[in-house]
Amino acid sequence: MWFVSGLLVYNHLVDLALARHRMVREQLKARGINDPRVLEAMGTVERHRFVSPGLAEYAYEDGPLPIGSGQTISQPFIVAEMMQIAELKGHEKVLEVGTGCGYATAILARLAREVWTIECIAELQRRAISTLAEIGVGNCCFRLGDGSVGWPEAAPFDAIIVTAAMPGIPRPLLAQLSPAGRLIAPVGEDELQTLVRIARQDGHWRERYFGECRFVKMTGKFGFDA
């Protein structure tokens, strides 16, 4: 009986690993994700650990999944795209606005030196901290609070990744970037946004747009509930 149960678990894990590698090949590489560090991280971090056990078989499909509290784990492609846009080399100090289930946090932890991450929902933060500890992530600092105002006492950051839709970019977040820092965020209406990268160029803020996206709404002082 133990052998049969152990074999079933082994086969399940093999199936999930195959699905993860297929995700990288068909959803990421085929759609323009070519940063080798991003591809390695996406192929290593086990997304199924960040969803409920009942949804594990869907963890590597091309779409978001519910994680409770009205929130979702983002589509794998959009996570990879944001990471690629951030152009992380491994030495950076990064602020993540919206820890959620911790999946993007785990990816960032493999791509950057330090990750400072803020979540406004206590239950999500608790589960994320637990899951990240289980998989051995140790270069993250956590805060429970309003992510739209950032983490000023920990600034400056080399990159800020916002994982919730914002009606505009708050000045306090821009003020927390290092001189060569960049901010990546979904900006727009509550139902449809554009993925934007903002960075300084010749003393001015320059924006670059990367297409439409859909994220859950940011709350807080500079969110949709302001």
C-alpha positions in Angstrom: 0.0 0.0 0.0 2.8 2.4 0.8 4.5 1.5 -2.5 1.3 2.3 -4.4 0.8 5.6 -2.6 4.4 6.6 -3.0 4.3 5.7 -6.7 1.2 7.9 -7.1 2.8 10.8 -5.4 6.0 10.4 -7.5 4.0 10.2 -10.7 2.0 13.3 -9.7 5.2 15.3 -9.0 6.7 14.1 -12.4 3.5 15.3 -14.2 3.7 18.7 -12.5 7.4 19.0 -13.4 6.7 18.2 -17.0 3.8 20.7 -17.0 6.2 23.4 -15.6 8.8 22.8 -18.3 6.0 22.8 -21.0 4.8 26.1 -19.6 8.3 27.6 -20.0 8.6 26.3 -23.5 5.1 27.0 -24.9 3.9 30.0 -22.8 7.1 31.9 -22.2 9.8 31.2 -24.8 7.2 31.0 -27.6 5.9 34.4 -26.7 9.1 36.3 -26.5 10.5 35.7 -23.0 14.2 35.2 -23.7 16.0 36.4 -20.5 17.8 33.2 -19.5 17.7 34.1 -15.8 13.9 34.6 -15.9 13.4 31.4 -17.8 15.5 29.5 -15.3 13.6 30.9 -12.3 10.2 30.2 -13.9 11.3 26.7 -14.7 12.6 26.1 -11.1 10.0 27.7 -8.8 7.1 25.3 -8.3 4.0 27.3 -9.0 1.7 24.5 -7.7 2.9 25.1 -4.2 1.4 28.6 -4.2 -2.2 27.5 -5.1 -4.7 25.4 -3.1 -4.1 21.6 -3.5 -7.3 21.3 -5.4 -6.0 23.6 -8.1 -2.5 22.1 -8.4 -3.2 20.3 -11.7 -4.0 23.7 -13.2 -1.0 25.5 -11.8 0.9 25.6 -15.1 -1.9 26.5 -17.4 -1.9 29.9 -19.2 -4.1 31.9 -16.8 -4.6 33.3 -13.3 -6.1 31.2 -10.5 -8.0 32.3 -7.3 -5.9 32.3 -4.1 -8.7 33.5 -1.7 -9.7 36.9 -0.3 -10.8 38.0 -3.8 -7.2 37.8 -5.1 -5.5 35.8 -7.9 -2.1 34.3 -8.7 -1.1 36.0 -12.0 -0.8 34.3 -15.3 2.7 32.8 -15.7 3.4 34.8 -18.8 2.6 38.2 -17.2 4.9 37.3 -14.2 7.7 36.4 -16.6 7.1 39.5 -18.7 7.3 41.8 -15.7 10.5 40.2 -14.5 12.1 40.5 -18.0 11.1 44.1 -18.2 12.8 44.8 -14.8 16.1 43.6 -16.3 17.4 42.2 -13.0 21.0 41.1 -12.9 21.2 39.7 -9.4 22.6 42.5 -7.3 19.5 44.6 -6.9 17.3 45.6 -4.0 13.7 45.2 -5.1 10.4 46.4 -3.7 7.3 44.2 -4.5 4.0 45.9 -4.0 1.5 43.1 -3.5 2.9 39.8 -2.1 -0.3 37.9 -2.8 0.4 34.1 -2.5 4.2 34.7 -2.8 4.8 33.2 -6.2 6.2 36.3 -7.9 8.1 36.9 -4.7 9.8 33.6 -5.1 10.8 34.4 -8.6 12.1 37.8 -7.6 14.1 36.2 -4.8 16.0 34.1 -7.4 16.6 37.2 -9.6 17.6 39.9 -7.1 19.8 40.2 -4.0 17.0 41.4 -1.7 13.2 41.5 -1.9 11.1 43.8 0.2 7.5 42.9 -0.2 4.2 44.4 1.1 0.8 42.8 1.4 -2.4 44.4 2.8 -4.3 41.1 3.5 -3.0 39.4 6.6 -4.1 35.8 5.7 -2.4 36.0 2.3 0.7 37.3 3.8 0.7 34.5 6.5 0.4 31.8 3.8 3.0 33.4 1.6 5.6 33.6 4.4 4.9 30.0 5.2 5.2 28.7 1.6 8.3 30.8 1.0 10.0 29.4 4.1 9.1 25.8 3.1 10.9 26.2 -0.2 13.9 27.8 1.4 13.6 31.5 0.3 15.5 33.6 2.8 16.3 36.9 1.2 12.9 38.6 1.7 11.5 41.1 4.1 7.8 41.3 4.7 5.4 44.1 5.7 1.7 44.1 6.2 0.2 47.4 5.2 -0.6 49.9 2.4 1.6 49.0 -0.6 0.6 52.1 -2.5 2.8 54.2 -0.3 5.8 51.9 -0.6 8.4 51.3 2.1 10.2 54.7 2.4 12.4 53.8 5.3 13.9 50.9 3.3 14.4 52.9 0.1 16.1 53.4 -2.3 15.2 50.4 -4.5 16.7 49.5 -7.8 13.4 48.2 -9.0 9.8 48.4 -7.9 7.3 45.8 -9.1 3.6 46.5 -8.6 1.3 43.5 -8.9 -2.0 45.2 -8.6 -3.8 47.7 -10.9 -3.2 51.4 -10.2 -5.1 54.4 -11.5 -1.8 56.2 -11.7 1.8 56.1 -10.5 2.1 57.5 -6.9 4.9 60.0 -6.5 6.0 58.4 -3.3 6.9 55.2 -5.2 8.9 57.2 -7.8 10.7 58.9 -4.9 11.8 55.6 -3.5 13.7 54.5 -6.7 17.4 54.8 -6.9 18.8 57.1 -9.6 19.0 54.2 -12.1 15.9 52.5 -10.7 12.8 51.4 -12.7 9.2 50.9 -11.8 6.9 48.3 -13.5 3.2 48.5 -12.9 -0.2 47.9 -14.5 -1.8 51.3 -14.8 -5.3 52.3 -16.1 -8.9 51.6 -15.4 -10.2 49.0 -12.9 -11.0 46.5 -15.6 -8.2 47.0 -18.1 -4.7 48.3 -17.7 -1.5 48.8 -19.6 1.8 47.4 -18.3 4.1 50.4 -17.9 7.8 50.7 -17.2 9.0 54.1 -15.8 12.6 55.1 -15.4 14.7 58.3 -15.5 16.4 59.3 -18.7 18.3 62.5 -19.1 16.8 63.8 -15.9 13.2 63.1 -16.9 10.8 60.3 -16.2 10.3 58.2 -19.4 7.5 55.7 -19.8 7.5 52.6 -22.0 4.3 50.6 -22.6 4.1 46.8 -23.0 0.5 46.1 -23.9 -2.8 45.5 -22.1 -3.2 43.4 -19.0 -5.7 42.7 -16.2 -4.8 42.8 -12.5 -6.9 43.0 -9.3 -7.3 46.5 -8.1 -4.9 48.2 -5.8 -6.4 49.5 -2.5 -5.0 52.0 -0.1 -4.1 55.7 -0.2 -3.2 55.7 -3.9 -5.4 52.9 -5.1 -8.9 52.7 -6.5 -10.5 53.1 -3.1 -8.7 56.4 -2.4 
